[in-house]
């Protein structure tokens, strides 16, 4: 598959649609090259401090959390529908116990500007460097959200990832 550099807004509608439907694949890696991929269903893209940002939410209990904390980088990959089963798998097993790339036949490609890889089989790829992070403040979360999303108190950290570059495979459709 041929990847070309695109503007971060070129596939924004499709990216947000995929995130709300089946999820996106977030990759991270430590400084030694140990990689992980997890599914995210919460996040957004926008302009903050005059820069394009991809905000992603990751719980401290997730293996990915430590990798992002170590390197300050991640990629967000938009999978086509044919990867729905893989997206589901990556959201339900831990990278501490599984090599999800190997187990599901995903091909990591070295990032151009970040340590974290992009995923060959995905359609759009956002390379991001963390500029800021905030923890969810439990006292400011609506009670119904706490009981539904945080029954164990494992509140997310929001990583503000500056979008450094975006690549896409223009020949492949997301759905």
N, C-alpha and C positions, 0 to 999 in steps of 0.2 A: 504494500500500500504506500502510496506517495503522500507525504505530509507537506503541506505548504503553510507558510506563515500567513496569518489572517489578523484582522482587527478584532479586539476583544468583544465588540458588539455584533460581529457578523453572525454568530450562532447563539446569541443570548436568549432569544425566545425558545429555541430548541433545548438549550441547556436547562433553563428553568422548568420547562415542561417535563423533561426527563427526570429532573430532581424530584418533582412532585409526583411523578408516576411510579417509577421503579427505583430511582436513586441514581447517584453518580458514584464513580469509583475514585476515591482519594488515595493517592500513593504517597509514601514517605520512605525515608531511608536513614540509617544512622551514618556516622562518619566513616565506618568501616565497610559500608555498602550493603548491610543487611536491610532488605526491602520488605515492605508490607503494603497491602491494599485493603481498604475497608470501604463499605458502602456508606454514603451520607445521603440523608433526605432533608436535612436542614442546612440552610445557607442562603446567601444572596450575593449579588454583584452590584457594585455601584461606584460612585466617585466619592472618595474621602481624602481630604487634604489635597485636592486637585489631582489625585492619582486614581487610576482604576484599581479596585480592590475586589477580591473574592473572600467573603467572610464565611468561615466554616466553623461548625460547633463540634467539639470532640470532648468526650468525657475523660477525666483523669484515669479511669480504670481501663481504658483502651490501650492496647499495645502501641497504636499509632501516636497517641498523646506524647509518650516519651521520646519517640523518634523526632516528632516536630519540635519538641522542646530542645532536643540536642542540636539539631541542624538549623532550625528556623526556616525550613523550606517544605513545600509540598507541591503536588500537582493534582489537578482535578480533571478527570477524564470522563467524557460522555460516551456511555456504551450504546451500541445499537440494540434494538429490541431482541435480536437473536441471542444476546448475552443476558437476558433476564434471569435465567437460572443461576448463572455465575454471580450476578449482582446480588441475588438473594443469599447465596452461599457466603459471599464476602462480608455480608452484614450479620451473619449468624455464627461464624466461627472466629476464634482469636488467632492472630498472627503469632502469639506466643507458642501456640500448639500446632499450627499448620503453616506450611509454605503454600499460600493460596495461589501464587503464580504457577508453581509447579503442578499442584493438584488439579487446577482447572485449565492448564495449558495456555495461560496468559503470557504474552511475550513482552518483557520489559525492554524499553529502548532508553538509552541514556538521555537524560534531559539536556537541552542545549545550554541552559543557564542556571540549572539547579541540580543538586545531588539526586533528588527523587526522580525516578524514571517516569516516562509516559507509558501507556499501554497500547501496543501496536493494534490490537483488535478494536480499540475505541475509535470514535469518529472525530472528536474535538478534544483538545488538550490545553489546559491553562497551567503555565508554570508560575509559581507564586513564592515570594519571600515574605516572611512574617515581619511586619513593621510594628505591630502592637498586638496586645492580647488583653482580654478582660474576662473575669470569671462572672458567671451568673450570680446575682445577689438573691439568695432565697427569699428574703423578706419582701422583695419587689416582684416576685413571681405570683401570678394569680393562683389562689388555692386550688382551683380545678386543674390547673396545669401541674401543680406539685403532685397531687394525688394520681394523675394520669401518667406523667412522664418522669417523675422523680420519687417514686415510693421508697427507694433505698437511699435517697439523698445524694446520688451521684450526679451533681450538677455539672453542666458543660463549661468548658473554657471556649471563648470565642477568639479565634485566630484571625487577625486582619492580614490577609495575604495580598501584598501588592502584586498585581498581574504584570509579570515581566515580559512574557511572550505567550502567544496563542498559536497553536498549529491545528490544522484540520486535514482530513482526507475528503476532498470535495467530491470524489466519485461515489462515496458510500452515504446512504441515507440513514438517519438515526432510527426511523421506524420502517 
